[in-house]
Amino acid sequence: MTAAATRAALADAKPTPFWLDRDDAPPPAAHLRTVESADLAVVGGGYTGLWTALLAKEADPDRDVVLLEARTCGWAASGRNGGFCAASLTHGLQNGIARYPDEIATLERLGAENLDEIEKAVARYGIDCHFERTGELAVATRPHEIEWLHEDVAQAQRHGHDAVFLDRDAVRAELDSPTYLAGAWFRDRNAMLNPAELAWGLRAACIALGVRLFERTPVRTLRRDAGEVLLRTDEGAVRARRVALATNAFPGLLRRMRPFTVPVYDYALVTEPLSAEQRDAIGWRHRQGLADLANQFHYYRLTADDRILWGGYDAVYYFGGKIRDEYDQRAETFELLAEQFFATFPQLSGLRFSHAWGGAIDTSSRFFAHQRLAMDGRVAYSTGYTGLGVGASRFGARVMVDLLDGRQSEALRLRAIRDRPVPFPPEPVRWAGIQLTRRALARADERDGRRGPWLRLLDRLGMGFDS
């Protein structure tokens, strides 16, 4: 496909997340203009904050919970991700085994239970987020990846997962692309959903249970105050007995949080709805989410109205960890993604993209979130989901509530939960290291997955990435 044709396919794409481009989005709640008191104050209205508020009220309906959101609930990563709701709490089984082999059976069971609880909550609160337990297809597009798929399926089966290897013909019978050499269908460890609808549904459930919500209310400072914690906003404040921080990729209100995550921008496209003929040309009857196996990988899925969401590949870190609205648009990345889309699905030539956007995710060096207490047990935080937080955010919220309530749950006995990831170095070393890692990952993809000396060093330091 020519560069001109690729640009033409992007010409009418709206520069806004597809999921949030809705006329029926909930109107913003009032912003805080007074001084309030609360048993629990939650900072951040994404998935982690919403689940924290909801679980805290479910555990104790009399608990007075205030939720403070800088803009509107779900506007950041929770409303602009791909909608893959994974059971894994460790950014995949392989990463969990590499880091916590003695605990992986428990972590996998807790992850499966967590996904079940999300499905139950969606039904209990009537959240119409198109929750579909379709599983996920991993596809090999290079010969050396076929053996990886065999190994991944065998590993998944050893840990009790419903996984099956698909040869070239079998995977193309599921979804037809000339680039596919083989596939693996992991049928029990992923659900697809509409991420904005999940966030808005959790928001409505919180309000129904009595959570006091203030939107367009950024919290500027946090400090101790006579045995409580004082949160100051632009026009008001909240004095709380306990605080849960759920600010994702944004700078933490506690300085101790900041070395453990970096914001990395991820980008995605959504097509116009497929025609019946276009659906027939590719198949996809079981509507699985997909990902390929490269270090620089793509993720993609169907929406409820048969559009294709296509994202990933080109993760970008901006010097100093800056998060700015203008970074949500990156023309060179959108053109690259569109070119790769049509290489994967040449039979969809002429299809146009309706939306193009990006957003920051909170990457940690171990690639899954950690939760900690601060201020003598008055403050908890959860951060570092690394792009797999749709499902794991509920688990992170559950851990924070347990920590703040002093409840000795099964999860809190795990080293995987008690540990923290390796911190990132300060700038400019951080920026240089991330750029070096990106180049090394690209070289590994070019060399049939063979990891060079820099990636092997990161592996030894506990910071190695393997998608």
Beta strands, then each sheet from edge to edge (+ up, - down):
strand 1: 35-43
strand 2: 65-68
strand 3: 84-86
strand 4: 136-140
strand 5: 163-166
strand 6: 182-186
strand 7: 190-192
strand 8: 212-214
strand 9: 219-225
strand 10: 228-233
strand 11: 237-245
strand 12: 262-271
strand 13: 289-292
strand 14: 298-302
strand 15: 308-312
strand 16: 353-363
strand 17: 370-374
strand 18: 379-383
sheet 1: 8+ 2+ 1+ 11+ 10- 9+
sheet 2: 8+ 2+ 1+ 11+ 18+ 17-
sheet 3: 3+ 7-
sheet 4: 5+ 6- 4+ 13+ 14- 15+ 12- 16+
end
